């Protein structure tokens, strides 16, 4: 009877997952991302309900008096109760903290996040007691929910803009040549890089597109700083591709300067 009950509850949970997924699939992509935390919370609440009802049905099928069973457990002794209480304290705390993190909707599975301790990567799984994060080096880190609840979380996937900053050192070939390379760098980036935030485009002042001569390095070299913002999420595939285009653009202008 026990094996049959467990099998039935597992099958019901799988059927429930299909129904939940079908319901959320009807939403738009943006709505799916916004409601992902709610979906996981509903799914877990239904899991708990299914297993609770299954346990009650198992007890009823075997004519087990719940009151008598609980009374028997309580009479086992104070020491065992304390031991069980300490054993369950940490898992229960993690589950409660996980529910709090889930309700806060700070991130969902698939988002790239950075924690205050420096941990950074893509969220792969959101479990009952912890979250699995995959780093850039393909290492996997399991972070307990209690640690997440106390940490400052930066969700890189929800940042609407990204920034690319470069400093380059060039030989000093005179003011006219420097002015020309500044203009060439700016023109190359505007031509080849998409979603550029520019003041001419109505971009905010703190996201200006800057190409400036900033310093001397010894008497014969100059430092040029390039800073540009894009309407592309930070650390996304599109971000890395666009960053590469920025470097190519700078390199073309520098090759022209050195020729």
Number of C-alpha atoms within 10 A of each C-alpha: 9 11 7 10 15 15 12 15 18 15 12 14 19 13 11 16 18 10 12 16 12 11 11 16 12 10 12 10 11 8 12 15 19 14 16 17 22 16 19 20 16 13 17 16 11 16 18 13 12 18 18 13 12 16 16 13 13 17 15 12 10 10 9 12 11 12 9 10 11 10 11 11 12 12 10 10 10 10 9 13 14 11 11 11 11 11 11 11 11 13 15 13 14 19 18 16 22 25 18 14 17 20 14 12 14 14 23 22 17 15 18 23 22 17 16 12 9 7 14 20 25 22 21 18 15 19 14 17 20 21 18 18 26 19 16 10 7 10 9 15 17 16 15 19 25 19 14 17 15 11 13 12 17 16 19 21 19 14 13 11 18 20 18 17 14 13 13 13 14 16 15 16 13 9 9 8 13 19 12 14 22 21 14 20 22 21 14 18 21 18 11 13 17 15 12 24 22 18 14 9 8 9 15 12 9 8 18 17 23 16 20 17 17 11 12 15 12 8 8 11 13 18 16 18 16 20 15 22 20 23 15 22 17 21 17 15 11 13 19 14 12 21 20 14 17 24 15 17 21 22 15 14 20 17 10 11 17 11 5
